[in-house]
Amino acid sequence: MSNLITKINETLQVIRKETKDEYPVGIILGTGLGGLVNEITIEHEIDYADLPHFPLSTVESHRGKLIFGKIGNEKVVAMQGRFHYYEGYTMQQITYPVRVMKYLGVKTLLVSNACGGMNPLYKRGDIMLMVDHINLLGDNPLIGKNEDELGPRFPDMSEPYSNELIKIAEQVALDNKIKVQKGVYIAVPGPNLETRAEYRFLRATGADVVGMSTIPENIVANHMGMKVLGISIITDECFPDSLKPADVREIIAAAMEAEPRMTLIMKEVIKRL
């Protein structure tokens, strides 16, 4: 048995003392976006610190708990707080919880993030459904020995975000009169925000928004055959010719302001699965 599989089993042993249930839906909540937890009928919760091999979240607004419960009739497991490359973790550490989720029965993964808008048609507070991504993190969680038990050596990424889930999310937004964009997310290592020249470069690659997360988790989810829905909240406008100094407090405030709309979309998508 490989070291990774051994670690997963050790984490599962702790979780299975709390719950023996299967959880078809996994949720990863981004910066300032923990409110969906309030929509979960919570049955169990475990601090990351109590889970073997789990990293600890060091970022403001990331709580650091694994939540088990229900949204509607659907069993869900939610990460209240995620991990980032800029915190000093390896790609394998960042994505380890997604590996564990697969063993808990997760088939559908919903991921949220806060990001900077580079498309001039996007505005602060807009919600964007991720249709594709560009990985500029400089690393990949699948580098190294492939665990054939978890997924193929060369996973296909022609549909990294499920078209089926995107259509459901669009219908939910339409039914609830919520404006949504659809676009491409690009991830950079951070933690500094980008220069004017970097925003011009990133926009020229075909990206609509920029962030520092999500892509590693998406790659690992696809590696293990999960369907993924990615939702971004645009917390600041990153237009090079009118760029203003960013304030992290304002970014978190923008995320929290738009969060109820994003939470509604995610909750209703789960109910319609």
C-alpha positions as a Python dict, from the first residue, in 0.01 Angstrom:
ca = {
    (1, 'M'): (0, 0, 0),
    (2, 'S'): (138, 340, -99),
    (3, 'N'): (218, 613, 153),
    (4, 'L'): (-65, 833, 19),
    (5, 'I'): (-327, 557, 47),
    (6, 'T'): (-202, 479, 398),
    (7, 'K'): (-243, 845, 498),
    (8, 'I'): (-593, 860, 351),
    (9, 'N'): (-693, 550, 548),
    (10, 'E'): (-554, 704, 870),
    (11, 'T'): (-763, 1019, 812),
    (12, 'L'): (-1070, 811, 731),
    (13, 'Q'): (-1033, 613, 1054),
    (14, 'V'): (-1082, 935, 1252),
    (15, 'I'): (-1374, 1053, 1036),
    (16, 'R'): (-1546, 714, 1052),
    (17, 'K'): (-1555, 735, 1431),
    (18, 'E'): (-1789, 1034, 1380),
    (19, 'T'): (-1989, 920, 1077),
    (20, 'K'): (-2024, 606, 866),
    (21, 'D'): (-2239, 782, 602),
    (22, 'E'): (-2158, 838, 235),
    (23, 'Y'): (-2149, 1199, 111),
    (24, 'P'): (-2215, 1239, -266),
    (25, 'V'): (-2150, 1617, -268),
    (26, 'G'): (-1831, 1793, -161),
    (27, 'I'): (-1799, 2169, -110),
    (28, 'I'): (-1489, 2389, -82),
    (29, 'L'): (-1557, 2741, 44),
    (30, 'G'): (-1325, 3027, -54),
    (31, 'T'): (-1213, 3355, 102),
    (32, 'G'): (-1503, 3529, 274),
    (33, 'L'): (-1743, 3268, 139),
    (34, 'G'): (-1818, 3048, 440),
    (35, 'G'): (-2187, 3139, 460),
    (36, 'L'): (-2309, 2828, 279),
    (37, 'V'): (-2235, 2642, 602),
    (38, 'N'): (-2541, 2818, 748),
    (39, 'E'): (-2753, 2635, 489),
    (40, 'I'): (-2625, 2295, 600),
    (41, 'T'): (-2816, 2093, 856),
    (42, 'I'): (-2498, 2003, 1043),
    (43, 'E'): (-2468, 1648, 1177),
    (44, 'H'): (-2095, 1638, 1252),
    (45, 'E'): (-1798, 1875, 1237),
    (46, 'I'): (-1428, 1805, 1285),
    (47, 'D'): (-1147, 2059, 1323),
    (48, 'Y'): (-868, 2019, 1070),
    (49, 'A'): (-628, 2002, 1366),
    (50, 'D'): (-795, 1674, 1471),
    (51, 'L'): (-757, 1511, 1128),
    (52, 'P'): (-429, 1328, 1062),
    (53, 'H'): (-233, 1467, 763),
    (54, 'F'): (-468, 1765, 711),
    (55, 'P'): (-291, 2100, 675),
    (56, 'L'): (-409, 2392, 887),
    (57, 'S'): (-558, 2702, 725),
    (58, 'T'): (-357, 3016, 803),
    (59, 'V'): (-562, 3270, 608),
    (60, 'E'): (-801, 3523, 759),
    (61, 'S'): (-1167, 3423, 706),
    (62, 'H'): (-1083, 3052, 659),
    (63, 'R'): (-1225, 2871, 963),
    (64, 'G'): (-1060, 2529, 934),
    (65, 'K'): (-1339, 2274, 984),
    (66, 'L'): (-1476, 1976, 796),
    (67, 'I'): (-1856, 1994, 809),
    (68, 'F'): (-2088, 1695, 754),
    (69, 'G'): (-2462, 1727, 705),
    (70, 'K'): (-2745, 1784, 460),
    (71, 'I'): (-2863, 2048, 215),
    (72, 'G'): (-3219, 1954, 130),
    (73, 'N'): (-3213, 1576, 100),
    (74, 'E'): (-2852, 1561, -21),
    (75, 'K'): (-2567, 1454, 207),
    (76, 'V'): (-2276, 1698, 185),
    (77, 'V'): (-1926, 1733, 326),
    (78, 'A'): (-1789, 2088, 326),
    (79, 'M'): (-1445, 2234, 379),
    (80, 'Q'): (-1489, 2556, 576),
    (81, 'G'): (-1153, 2699, 482),
    (82, 'R'): (-912, 2588, 210),
    (83, 'F'): (-537, 2582, 160),
    (84, 'H'): (-321, 2785, -78),
    (85, 'Y'): (16, 2739, -243),
    (86, 'Y'): (137, 3071, -101),
    (87, 'E'): (90, 2939, 253),
    (88, 'G'): (390, 2715, 188),
    (89, 'Y'): (202, 2391, 140),
    (90, 'T'): (283, 2146, -138),
    (91, 'M'): (29, 2080, -412),
    (92, 'Q'): (-23, 1735, -263),
    (93, 'Q'): (-106, 1886, 78),
    (94, 'I'): (-343, 2141, -75),
    (95, 'T'): (-539, 1871, -256),
    (96, 'Y'): (-524, 1601, 12),
    (97, 'P'): (-875, 1681, 145),
    (98, 'V'): (-1018, 1627, -206),
    (99, 'R'): (-860, 1280, -207),
    (100, 'V'): (-1027, 1209, 128),
    (101, 'M'): (-1361, 1340, -2),
    (102, 'K'): (-1354, 1083, -282),
    (103, 'Y'): (-1329, 806, -24),
    (104, 'L'): (-1626, 958, 160),
    (105, 'G'): (-1837, 906, -152),
    (106, 'V'): (-1810, 1248, -319),
    (107, 'K'): (-1901, 1240, -689),
    (108, 'T'): (-1980, 1611, -735),
    (109, 'L'): (-1749, 1887, -608),
    (110, 'L'): (-1859, 2251, -575),
    (111, 'V'): (-1575, 2500, -537),
    (112, 'S'): (-1595, 2874, -468),
    (113, 'N'): (-1331, 3146, -471),
    (114, 'A'): (-1278, 3520, -457),
    (115, 'C'): (-1094, 3664, -756),
    (116, 'G'): (-991, 3979, -939),
    (117, 'G'): (-1186, 4073, -1250),
    (118, 'M'): (-981, 4150, -1563),
    (119, 'N'): (-1254, 4134, -1826),
    (120, 'P'): (-1370, 4494, -1876),
    (121, 'L'): (-1731, 4374, -1892),
    (122, 'Y'): (-1709, 4239, -1536),
    (123, 'K'): (-1782, 4449, -1228),
    (124, 'R'): (-1699, 4419, -859),
    (125, 'G'): (-1955, 4190, -696),
    (126, 'D'): (-2031, 3992, -1014),
    (127, 'I'): (-2058, 3612, -995),
    (128, 'M'): (-1877, 3407, -1258),
    (129, 'L'): (-1930, 3042, -1344),
    (130, 'M'): (-1594, 2890, -1431),
    (131, 'V'): (-1595, 2726, -1774),
    (132, 'D'): (-1219, 2669, -1801),
    (133, 'H'): (-890, 2758, -1638),
    (134, 'I'): (-524, 2835, -1698),
    (135, 'N'): (-267, 2702, -1450),
    (136, 'L'): (18, 2949, -1392),
    (137, 'L'): (93, 2826, -1041),
    (138, 'G'): (415, 2669, -1167),
    (139, 'D'): (331, 2329, -1019),
    (140, 'N'): (81, 2043, -1050),
    (141, 'P'): (-56, 1810, -781),
    (142, 'L'): (-20, 1507, -1012),
    (143, 'I'): (358, 1538, -1051),
    (144, 'G'): (534, 1234, -912),
    (145, 'K'): (433, 868, -896),
    (146, 'N'): (78, 814, -1014),
    (147, 'E'): (-154, 627, -779),
    (148, 'D'): (-343, 407, -1027),
    (149, 'E'): (-603, 331, -758),
    (150, 'L'): (-695, 702, -755),
    (151, 'G'): (-694, 785, -1126),
    (152, 'P'): (-510, 761, -1461),
    (153, 'R'): (-157, 883, -1526),
    (154, 'F'): (-278, 1128, -1793),
    (155, 'P'): (-629, 1248, -1699),
    (156, 'D'): (-832, 1424, -1965),
    (157, 'M'): (-905, 1793, -1901),
    (158, 'S'): (-1123, 1878, -2200),
    (159, 'E'): (-1414, 1952, -1963),
    (160, 'P'): (-1258, 2053, -1630),
    (161, 'Y'): (-1584, 2213, -1516),
    (162, 'S'): (-1896, 2009, -1584),
    (163, 'N'): (-2112, 2150, -1864),
    (164, 'E'): (-2410, 1975, -1705),
    (165, 'L'): (-2354, 2152, -1371),
    (166, 'I'): (-2295, 2487, -1545),
    (167, 'K'): (-2633, 2454, -1721),
    (168, 'I'): (-2806, 2377, -1390),
    (169, 'A'): (-2637, 2677, -1226),
    (170, 'E'): (-2739, 2904, -1516),
    (171, 'Q'): (-3101, 2791, -1483),
    (172, 'V'): (-3094, 2849, -1107),
    (173, 'A'): (-2956, 3200, -1165),
    (174, 'L'): (-3224, 3270, -1428),
    (175, 'D'): (-3502, 3143, -1201),
    (176, 'N'): (-3380, 3368, -919),
    (177, 'K'): (-3300, 3673, -1137),
    (178, 'I'): (-2929, 3659, -1050),
    (179, 'K'): (-2685, 3791, -1309),
    (180, 'V'): (-2397, 3552, -1376),
    (181, 'Q'): (-2095, 3570, -1603),
    (182, 'K'): (-1918, 3273, -1760),
    (183, 'G'): (-1545, 3283, -1808),
    (184, 'V'): (-1190, 3157, -1768),
    (185, 'Y'): (-1008, 3159, -1434),
    (186, 'I'): (-630, 3190, -1420),
    (187, 'A'): (-434, 3102, -1106),
    (188, 'V'): (-102, 3256, -1000),
    (189, 'P'): (103, 3169, -687),
    (190, 'G'): (60, 3497, -494),
    (191, 'P'): (42, 3614, -224),
    (192, 'N'): (115, 3958, -369),
    (193, 'L'): (-141, 4100, -607),
    (194, 'E'): (-40, 4161, -966),
    (195, 'T'): (133, 4456, -1132),
    (196, 'R'): (-25, 4654, -1414),
    (197, 'A'): (197, 4474, -1668),
    (198, 'E'): (104, 4137, -1521),
    (199, 'Y'): (-268, 4213, -1550),
    (200, 'R'): (-216, 4304, -1917),
    (201, 'F'): (-28, 3980, -1973),
    (202, 'L'): (-284, 3765, -1791),
    (203, 'R'): (-573, 3921, -1983),
    (204, 'A'): (-387, 3856, -2309),
    (205, 'T'): (-374, 3484, -2227),
    (206, 'G'): (-753, 3469, -2255),
    (207, 'A'): (-835, 3478, -1883),
    (208, 'D'): (-1129, 3677, -1747),
    (209, 'V'): (-1042, 3663, -1376),
    (210, 'V'): (-734, 3590, -1166),
    (211, 'G'): (-699, 3414, -832),
    (212, 'M'): (-465, 3200, -623),
    (213, 'S'): (-658, 2876, -566),
    (214, 'T'): (-909, 2623, -704),
    (215, 'I'): (-709, 2481, -995),
    (216, 'P'): (-512, 2224, -789),
    (217, 'E'): (-834, 2094, -634),
    (218, 'N'): (-999, 2083, -976),
    (219, 'I'): (-713, 1883, -1129),
    (220, 'V'): (-724, 1624, -850),
    (221, 'A'): (-1106, 1604, -865),
    (222, 'N'): (-1088, 1537, -1239),
    (223, 'H'): (-811, 1283, -1180),
    (224, 'M'): (-1054, 1089, -958),
    (225, 'G'): (-1355, 1122, -1187),
    (226, 'M'): (-1554, 1386, -999),
    (227, 'K'): (-1776, 1642, -1169),
    (228, 'V'): (-1682, 1998, -1071),
    (229, 'L'): (-1873, 2326, -1055),
    (230, 'G'): (-1656, 2632, -995),
    (231, 'I'): (-1804, 2969, -891),
    (232, 'S'): (-1601, 3288, -856),
    (233, 'I'): (-1698, 3615, -690),
    (234, 'I'): (-1524, 3917, -841),
    (235, 'T'): (-1405, 4118, -542),
    (236, 'D'): (-1203, 4387, -719),
    (237, 'E'): (-1161, 4532, -1068),
    (238, 'C'): (-812, 4478, -1206),
    (239, 'F'): (-802, 4715, -1502),
    (240, 'P'): (-440, 4828, -1561),
    (241, 'D'): (-518, 5181, -1676),
    (242, 'S'): (-731, 5260, -1370),
    (243, 'L'): (-567, 5038, -1111),
    (244, 'K'): (-600, 5141, -748),
    (245, 'P'): (-425, 4998, -441),
    (246, 'A'): (-611, 4691, -316),
    (247, 'D'): (-732, 4660, 42),
    (248, 'V'): (-779, 4302, 167),
    (249, 'R'): (-1058, 4419, 399),
    (250, 'E'): (-1246, 4563, 100),
    (251, 'I'): (-1190, 4239, -94),
    (252, 'I'): (-1337, 4031, 188),
    (253, 'A'): (-1624, 4280, 227),
    (254, 'A'): (-1705, 4251, -146),
    (255, 'A'): (-1701, 3872, -120),
    (256, 'M'): (-1937, 3876, 176),
    (257, 'E'): (-2172, 4119, 2),
    (258, 'A'): (-2209, 3892, -302),
    (259, 'E'): (-2204, 3572, -98),
    (260, 'P'): (-2582, 3535, -44),
    (261, 'R'): (-2637, 3518, -422),
    (262, 'M'): (-2360, 3263, -467),
    (263, 'T'): (-2487, 3062, -170),
    (264, 'L'): (-2836, 3053, -320),
    (265, 'I'): (-2699, 2925, -652),
    (266, 'M'): (-2489, 2652, -487),
    (267, 'K'): (-2772, 2545, -256),
    (268, 'E'): (-3024, 2519, -541),
    (269, 'V'): (-2777, 2337, -768),
    (270, 'I'): (-2730, 2075, -495),
    (271, 'K'): (-3107, 2033, -461),
    (272, 'R'): (-3140, 1983, -838),
    (273, 'L'): (-2869, 1720, -875),
}
